[in-house]
């Protein structure tokens, strides 16, 4: 949807994704080792139109943590740790 939701060094991003969309993307990566296969997780919810993005956080229509604040306010990139930023009102 044309907005960065998370910035971090790649190791940090894959080990500790803070934004729900990043967590969903990381969880959807298949493991090539057949002995370590896991169930892939898909991102649920309605995919918004890029021509008419939703108000607030552009991911709120697909986010399990979304609240009215997410629908109204655009989250700014905020430091989670040194060099790790997430644009989420409720990063984890």
ABEGO torsion letter per residue (X at the ends): XGBBABBBBAAAAAABBABAAAAAAAAABBBABAAABBBBBBBBEBBBBAABBBBEBAAAAABAABBAAAAABBBBBBBABBGBBBBBABBX
